[in-house]
Amino acid sequence: MRYTKRYLILVLVIITQSISAIFLRDIVPIPLFGTLTELLLFSLFLFMDGVLAPLLLDSVIASIAFPLTIVTILILLQRDLSPEYILLYYTGLAVAISFLVLLRSLWEITSRSWSRRGLKVDIRSLLLSTIFVVGTFLLSKSPFLLIGSIVDLVLISFLRNVSMIPLSALSWLATPYLLLQEPQPSSKGLCIGEIKMKLLRNLVPGIFQGNYRYKWIPSEGEYCVDYSKLKNYNSTIVGSSGYGKSTVAKKIVSKLNANYIIFDIHGEYSDIPGERIDVSKTSINPLSLFGKSPKQRSLEVATMLKSIFNLGSLQTMEISNLLLEAYEEKGIYEEDPDSWLLRTPNFRDLIILIEKKKSLYNNSQMINRLEGLESYIRFLDSNIFNSDYNFNKIFNNKIILDFSNISVSYIKYILIESILNLIFSRFNEEKSDKLRNLIVIDEAPFILSRESGRMLVDRIFAEGRKFGYGTMIISQYSKELDKVINNSAIVLSLGMREPSELEYMSKVIGGEHGEAQRTVYEMIMRLERGLIATRDLTTSDVIVFRLN
């Protein structure tokens, strides 16, 4: 519970002051002087308490309510306090607030925390707290303490935290403390960590500072993801090597009430539930139409080969035309959608077509151009691309696609892009208003660094939600991630060291204000393994949580 130590310190200070004043009154030999000594000390102490409260509690509202705690302590010590002495406390409070506004920063956690959550009464907390309220009144017979317990009861019912129910017996002693707490969300969703800190902006900028200041305050509660409340089901996890990105992904998918398809580049996901498929022992035809027209698919494959082999625009168009001709050789025509269901050509068929065209030309320049294209296609003439493995089984299941046994990078890339195209082709089959399948792409720059892969992932990110699909991108670097981060409902940053990466992620998480970005930058730079910085989009709070 946040601010527990600070609040206890303040309460102990009040108790110590009260006992000290009473003790000094009793040891002064002349009763009149003893009484004056007690009143003078109480006056000084109350003024000091008013100054101290906002500095310790970071809340004007809790500080305003704190005199009720002071009165309760004095009642328990069987001491009376004239109402006018409370004015001394508020005088000290006014001095402290003026000092903070002028020279430092005035902080207010209560209004910020309570306004960020929809206030909904927890009936169970309300009923259980009633027992303590009744017990308090029966023991004290004090209407003043009864009112305090009722106020506590109401606050606890909004906090929705069962562990705080006994505090309602403390009456006004607990009220400022309860105001410092944060109401828990009514629906949690998928919980993966414990919140440790939250970024707080001051209530007003210091007059001599001219801008808002930010600081990290202690916070508690579970970090939970409620997918039903997010704008989409996409997420991005970024962090330097060794900070546990894969561990975070495993935690999420293992607790997810949905199916998933994990693109496991390095064989790191062997310890989570699901069927593991060694992709090196499968096959897929990259020239499959995947529900698209021959012309569209020809352009996509040509762009993919351009991305792999750094082809020029002219070579890309020539390959696109050759592919379209290869489809027609198999009886697949642009204007005849029924023909799109026929068996498509493969790279070996494309080589045969090129050989056939070479035999028809006498122009050496044209033959040389075809031979140049053929040399690239022959690189792809592999058994892994010449037949179709039944990848339909990856849908509506928990699947780990293991690419770790494929050593040739361009073959691995083509397989990943082809399977992503297959997944994308299934989007239109069924719309869904909840998350049904999560696509996890580890080492995302491998696919996003190429134009064709980036375009495909952007489309999956943009269109997945209405069909019940979400995508999780995992990367050491934020480069190439601009578009996917902007379309991610969840962005998690683990520890980073590279200045340019830190600068970018501090802007993503910290927002537009430069001071917030600087504070987030410094935090991400010193995050240890297991700690994660993010912005909670349901409350707009920037938080740091520890993975469970």
JOGI-V59125 format. One record per residue. RES is the residue in one letter. SS is DSSP state (helix for helix, strand for strand, loop for the rest). OMEGA is omega as a letter, one per 40 degrees, with the letter a starting at -180 (999 if undefined). Layout:
res:RES ss:SS omega:OMEGA
res:RES ss:SS omega:OMEGA
This chain:
res:M ss:loop omega:a
res:R ss:loop omega:i
res:Y ss:loop omega:i
res:T ss:helix omega:a
res:K ss:helix omega:a
res:R ss:helix omega:a
res:Y ss:helix omega:i
res:L ss:helix omega:i
res:I ss:helix omega:a
res:L ss:helix omega:i
res:V ss:helix omega:i
res:L ss:helix omega:i
res:V ss:helix omega:a
res:I ss:helix omega:a
res:I ss:helix omega:i
res:T ss:helix omega:i
res:Q ss:helix omega:a
res:S ss:helix omega:a
res:I ss:helix omega:i
res:S ss:helix omega:a
res:A ss:helix omega:i
res:I ss:helix omega:a
res:F ss:helix omega:a
res:L ss:helix omega:i
res:R ss:helix omega:a
res:D ss:helix omega:a
res:I ss:helix omega:i
res:V ss:loop omega:a
res:P ss:loop omega:a
res:I ss:loop omega:a
res:P ss:helix omega:a
res:L ss:helix omega:i
res:F ss:helix omega:i
res:G ss:helix omega:i
res:T ss:helix omega:i
res:L ss:helix omega:i
res:T ss:helix omega:a
res:E ss:helix omega:a
res:L ss:helix omega:i
res:L ss:helix omega:i
res:L ss:helix omega:i
res:F ss:helix omega:i
res:S ss:helix omega:i
res:L ss:helix omega:a
res:F ss:helix omega:a
res:L ss:helix omega:i
res:F ss:helix omega:i
res:M ss:helix omega:i
res:D ss:helix omega:i
res:G ss:helix omega:i
res:V ss:helix omega:a
res:L ss:helix omega:a
res:A ss:helix omega:a
res:P ss:helix omega:i
res:L ss:helix omega:a
res:L ss:helix omega:a
res:L ss:helix omega:a
res:D ss:loop omega:a
res:S ss:loop omega:i
res:V ss:helix omega:a
res:I ss:helix omega:i
res:A ss:helix omega:i
res:S ss:helix omega:i
res:I ss:helix omega:a
res:A ss:helix omega:a
res:F ss:helix omega:i
res:P ss:helix omega:i
res:L ss:helix omega:i
res:T ss:helix omega:i
res:I ss:helix omega:i
res:V ss:helix omega:a
res:T ss:helix omega:i
res:I ss:helix omega:a
res:L ss:helix omega:i
res:I ss:helix omega:i
res:L ss:helix omega:i
res:L ss:loop omega:i
res:Q ss:loop omega:i
res:R ss:loop omega:i
res:D ss:loop omega:i
res:L ss:loop omega:i
res:S ss:loop omega:a
res:P ss:helix omega:a
res:E ss:helix omega:i
res:Y ss:helix omega:i
res:I ss:helix omega:i
res:L ss:helix omega:i
res:L ss:helix omega:i
res:Y ss:helix omega:a
res:Y ss:helix omega:i
res:T ss:helix omega:i
res:G ss:helix omega:i
res:L ss:helix omega:i
res:A ss:helix omega:i
res:V ss:helix omega:a
res:A ss:helix omega:a
res:I ss:helix omega:i
res:S ss:helix omega:i
res:F ss:helix omega:a
res:L ss:helix omega:a
res:V ss:helix omega:a
res:L ss:helix omega:a
res:L ss:helix omega:a
res:R ss:loop omega:a
res:S ss:loop omega:i
res:L ss:strand omega:a
res:W ss:loop omega:i
res:E ss:loop omega:a
res:I ss:helix omega:a
res:T ss:helix omega:a
res:S ss:helix omega:a
res:R ss:helix omega:a
res:S ss:helix omega:a
res:W ss:helix omega:a
res:S ss:helix omega:a
res:R ss:helix omega:a
res:R ss:loop omega:i
res:G ss:loop omega:a
res:L ss:loop omega:a
res:K ss:loop omega:a
res:V ss:loop omega:i
res:D ss:loop omega:a
res:I ss:helix omega:a
res:R ss:helix omega:i
res:S ss:helix omega:a
res:L ss:helix omega:a
res:L ss:helix omega:a
res:L ss:helix omega:i
res:S ss:helix omega:i
res:T ss:helix omega:i
res:I ss:helix omega:i
res:F ss:helix omega:i
res:V ss:helix omega:i
res:V ss:helix omega:i
res:G ss:helix omega:i
res:T ss:helix omega:a
res:F ss:helix omega:a
res:L ss:helix omega:a
res:L ss:helix omega:a
res:S ss:helix omega:a
res:K ss:loop omega:a
res:S ss:loop omega:i
res:P ss:helix omega:i
res:F ss:helix omega:i
res:L ss:helix omega:i
res:L ss:helix omega:i
res:I ss:helix omega:i
res:G ss:helix omega:i
res:S ss:helix omega:i
res:I ss:helix omega:i
res:V ss:helix omega:i
res:D ss:helix omega:i
res:L ss:helix omega:a
res:V ss:helix omega:a
res:L ss:helix omega:a
res:I ss:helix omega:i
res:S ss:helix omega:i
res:F ss:helix omega:i
res:L ss:helix omega:i
res:R ss:loop omega:i
res:N ss:loop omega:a
res:V ss:helix omega:a
res:S ss:helix omega:a
res:M ss:helix omega:a
res:I ss:helix omega:a
res:P ss:helix omega:a
res:L ss:helix omega:i
res:S ss:helix omega:i
res:A ss:helix omega:a
res:L ss:helix omega:i
res:S ss:loop omega:a
res:W ss:helix omega:i
res:L ss:helix omega:a
res:A ss:helix omega:a
res:T ss:helix omega:i
res:P ss:helix omega:i
res:Y ss:helix omega:i
res:L ss:helix omega:i
res:L ss:helix omega:i
res:L ss:helix omega:a
res:Q ss:loop omega:a
res:E ss:loop omega:i
res:P ss:loop omega:i
res:Q ss:loop omega:i
res:P ss:loop omega:a
res:S ss:loop omega:i
res:S ss:loop omega:a
res:K ss:loop omega:a
res:G ss:loop omega:a
res:L ss:strand omega:a
res:C ss:strand omega:a
res:I ss:strand omega:a
res:G ss:strand omega:i
res:E ss:strand omega:i
res:I ss:strand omega:a
res:K ss:strand omega:a
res:M ss:strand omega:i
res:K ss:strand omega:a
res:L ss:strand omega:a
res:L ss:strand omega:i
res:R ss:strand omega:a
res:N ss:loop omega:a
res:L ss:loop omega:i
res:V ss:strand omega:i
res:P ss:loop omega:i
res:G ss:loop omega:a
res:I ss:loop omega:a
res:F ss:loop omega:i
res:Q ss:loop omega:i
res:G ss:loop omega:i
res:N ss:loop omega:a
res:Y ss:loop omega:i
res:R ss:loop omega:a
res:Y ss:strand omega:i
res:K ss:strand omega:i
res:W ss:strand omega:i
res:I ss:strand omega:i
res:P ss:strand omega:i
res:S ss:loop omega:a
res:E ss:loop omega:a
res:G ss:loop omega:i
res:E ss:strand omega:i
res:Y ss:strand omega:a
res:C ss:strand omega:i
res:V ss:strand omega:i
res:D ss:loop omega:a
res:Y ss:helix omega:a
res:S ss:helix omega:a
res:K ss:helix omega:a
res:L ss:loop omega:a
res:K ss:loop omega:i
res:N ss:loop omega:a
res:Y ss:loop omega:a
res:N ss:loop omega:i
res:S ss:strand omega:i
res:T ss:strand omega:i
res:I ss:strand omega:a
res:V ss:strand omega:i
res:G ss:loop omega:i
res:S ss:loop omega:a
res:S ss:loop omega:i
res:G ss:loop omega:a
res:Y ss:loop omega:i
res:G ss:loop omega:i
res:K ss:helix omega:i
res:S ss:helix omega:i
res:T ss:helix omega:i
res:V ss:helix omega:i
res:A ss:helix omega:i
res:K ss:helix omega:a
res:K ss:helix omega:a
res:I ss:helix omega:a
res:V ss:helix omega:a
res:S ss:helix omega:i
res:K ss:helix omega:a
res:L ss:loop omega:i
res:N ss:loop omega:a
res:A ss:loop omega:i
res:N ss:strand omega:i
res:Y ss:strand omega:i
res:I ss:strand omega:a
res:I ss:strand omega:i
res:F ss:strand omega:a
res:D ss:strand omega:a
res:I ss:loop omega:a
res:H ss:loop omega:i
res:G ss:loop omega:a
res:E ss:loop omega:a
res:Y ss:loop omega:a
res:S ss:loop omega:a
res:D ss:loop omega:i
res:I ss:loop omega:a
res:P ss:loop omega:i
res:G ss:loop omega:i
res:E ss:strand omega:a
res:R ss:strand omega:i
res:I ss:strand omega:i
res:D ss:strand omega:a
res:V ss:helix omega:i
res:S ss:helix omega:a
res:K ss:helix omega:i
res:T ss:loop omega:i
res:S ss:loop omega:i
res:I ss:loop omega:a
res:N ss:loop omega:a
res:P ss:loop omega:a
res:L ss:loop omega:i
res:S ss:loop omega:a
res:L ss:loop omega:a
res:F ss:loop omega:i
res:G ss:loop omega:a
res:K ss:loop omega:i
res:S ss:loop omega:i
res:P ss:helix omega:a
res:K ss:helix omega:i
res:Q ss:helix omega:a
res:R ss:helix omega:i
res:S ss:helix omega:i
res:L ss:helix omega:a
res:E ss:helix omega:a
res:V ss:helix omega:i
res:A ss:helix omega:i
res:T ss:helix omega:i
res:M ss:helix omega:i
res:L ss:helix omega:i
res:K ss:helix omega:a
res:S ss:helix omega:a
res:I ss:helix omega:a
res:F ss:helix omega:a
res:N ss:loop omega:a
res:L ss:loop omega:i
res:G ss:loop omega:a
res:S ss:helix omega:a
res:L ss:helix omega:i
res:Q ss:helix omega:i
res:T ss:helix omega:i
res:M ss:helix omega:i
res:E ss:helix omega:i
res:I ss:helix omega:i
res:S ss:helix omega:i
res:N ss:helix omega:i
res:L ss:helix omega:i
res:L ss:helix omega:i
res:L ss:helix omega:i
res:E ss:helix omega:i
res:A ss:helix omega:i
res:Y ss:helix omega:a
res:E ss:helix omega:i
res:E ss:helix omega:i
res:K ss:loop omega:i
res:G ss:loop omega:a
res:I ss:loop omega:a
res:Y ss:loop omega:a
res:E ss:loop omega:a
res:E ss:loop omega:a
res:D ss:loop omega:a
res:P ss:helix omega:i
res:D ss:helix omega:a
res:S ss:helix omega:a
res:W ss:helix omega:i
res:L ss:helix omega:a
res:L ss:loop omega:i
res:R ss:loop omega:a
res:T ss:loop omega:i
res:P ss:loop omega:i
res:N ss:loop omega:a
res:F ss:helix omega:i
res:R ss:helix omega:i
res:D ss:helix omega:i
res:L ss:helix omega:i
res:I ss:helix omega:i
res:I ss:helix omega:i
res:L ss:helix omega:i
res:I ss:helix omega:i
res:E ss:helix omega:i
res:K ss:helix omega:a
res:K ss:helix omega:i
res:K ss:helix omega:a
res:S ss:helix omega:a
res:L ss:helix omega:a
res:Y ss:loop omega:i
res:N ss:loop omega:a
res:N ss:loop omega:a
res:S ss:helix omega:a
res:Q ss:helix omega:i
res:M ss:helix omega:i
res:I ss:helix omega:i
res:N ss:helix omega:i
res:R ss:helix omega:i
res:L ss:helix omega:i
res:E ss:helix omega:i
res:G ss:helix omega:i
res:L ss:helix omega:a
res:E ss:helix omega:a
res:S ss:helix omega:i
res:Y ss:helix omega:a
res:I ss:helix omega:a
res:R ss:helix omega:i
res:F ss:helix omega:a
res:L ss:loop omega:a
res:D ss:loop omega:a
res:S ss:loop omega:i
res:N ss:helix omega:a
res:I ss:helix omega:i
res:F ss:helix omega:a
res:N ss:loop omega:i
res:S ss:loop omega:a
res:D ss:loop omega:i
res:Y ss:loop omega:a
res:N ss:loop omega:a
res:F ss:helix omega:i
res:N ss:helix omega:a
res:K ss:helix omega:a
res:I ss:helix omega:a
res:F ss:loop omega:i
res:N ss:loop omega:i
res:N ss:loop omega:i
res:K ss:strand omega:a
res:I ss:strand omega:i
res:I ss:strand omega:i
res:L ss:strand omega:a
res:D ss:strand omega:i
res:F ss:loop omega:a
res:S ss:loop omega:a
res:N ss:loop omega:i
res:I ss:loop omega:a
res:S ss:loop omega:a
res:V ss:loop omega:a
res:S ss:helix omega:a
res:Y ss:helix omega:i
res:I ss:helix omega:i
res:K ss:helix omega:a
res:Y ss:helix omega:a
res:I ss:helix omega:i
res:L ss:helix omega:a
res:I ss:helix omega:a
res:E ss:helix omega:a
res:S ss:helix omega:i
res:I ss:helix omega:i
res:L ss:helix omega:i
res:N ss:helix omega:i
res:L ss:helix omega:i
res:I ss:helix omega:a
res:F ss:helix omega:a
res:S ss:helix omega:a
res:R ss:loop omega:a
res:F ss:helix omega:a
res:N ss:helix omega:a
res:E ss:helix omega:a
res:E ss:loop omega:i
res:K ss:loop omega:a
res:S ss:strand omega:i
res:D ss:strand omega:i
res:K ss:strand omega:a
res:L ss:strand omega:i
res:R ss:strand omega:a
res:N ss:strand omega:i
res:L ss:strand omega:i
res:I ss:strand omega:a
res:V ss:strand omega:a
res:I ss:strand omega:i
res:D ss:loop omega:a
res:E ss:loop omega:a
res:A ss:loop omega:i
res:P ss:helix omega:i
res:F ss:helix omega:i
res:I ss:helix omega:a
res:L ss:helix omega:i
res:S ss:loop omega:i
res:R ss:loop omega:a
res:E ss:helix omega:a
res:S ss:helix omega:i
res:G ss:helix omega:i
res:R ss:helix omega:i
res:M ss:helix omega:a
res:L ss:helix omega:a
res:V ss:helix omega:i
res:D ss:helix omega:i
res:R ss:helix omega:i
res:I ss:helix omega:i
res:F ss:helix omega:a
res:A ss:helix omega:a
res:E ss:helix omega:a
res:G ss:loop omega:a
res:R ss:loop omega:a
res:K ss:loop omega:i
res:F ss:strand omega:i
res:G ss:strand omega:i
res:Y ss:strand omega:i
res:G ss:strand omega:i
res:T ss:strand omega:i
res:M ss:strand omega:i
res:I ss:strand omega:a
res:I ss:strand omega:a
res:S ss:strand omega:i
res:Q ss:loop omega:a
res:Y ss:loop omega:i
res:S ss:loop omega:i
res:K ss:loop omega:a
res:E ss:loop omega:a
res:L ss:loop omega:a
res:D ss:helix omega:a
res:K ss:helix omega:a
res:V ss:helix omega:i
res:I ss:helix omega:i
res:N ss:helix omega:a
res:N ss:loop omega:i
res:S ss:loop omega:i
res:A ss:loop omega:a
res:I ss:strand omega:i
res:V ss:strand omega:a
res:L ss:strand omega:i
res:S ss:strand omega:i
res:L ss:loop omega:a
res:G ss:loop omega:a
res:M ss:loop omega:a
res:R ss:loop omega:a
res:E ss:loop omega:a
res:P ss:helix omega:a
res:S ss:helix omega:i
res:E ss:helix omega:i
res:L ss:helix omega:a
res:E ss:helix omega:a
res:Y ss:helix omega:a
res:M ss:helix omega:i
res:S ss:helix omega:i
res:K ss:helix omega:a
res:V ss:helix omega:a
res:I ss:helix omega:a
res:G ss:helix omega:a
res:G ss:loop omega:a
res:E ss:loop omega:a
res:H ss:loop omega:a
res:G ss:helix omega:a
res:E ss:helix omega:i
res:A ss:helix omega:i
res:Q ss:helix omega:a
res:R ss:helix omega:a
res:T ss:helix omega:i
res:V ss:helix omega:i
res:Y ss:helix omega:a
res:E ss:helix omega:a
res:M ss:helix omega:a
res:I ss:helix omega:a
res:M ss:helix omega:a
res:R ss:loop omega:i
res:L ss:loop omega:i
res:E ss:loop omega:a
res:R ss:loop omega:i
res:G ss:loop omega:i
res:L ss:strand omega:a
res:I ss:strand omega:i
res:A ss:strand omega:i
res:T ss:strand omega:i
res:R ss:strand omega:i
res:D ss:strand omega:a
res:L ss:loop omega:i
res:T ss:loop omega:i
res:T ss:loop omega:a
res:S ss:loop omega:i
res:D ss:strand omega:i
res:V ss:strand omega:a
res:I ss:strand omega:i
res:V ss:strand omega:i
res:F ss:strand omega:i
res:R ss:strand omega:i
res:L ss:strand omega:i
res:N ss:loop omega:999
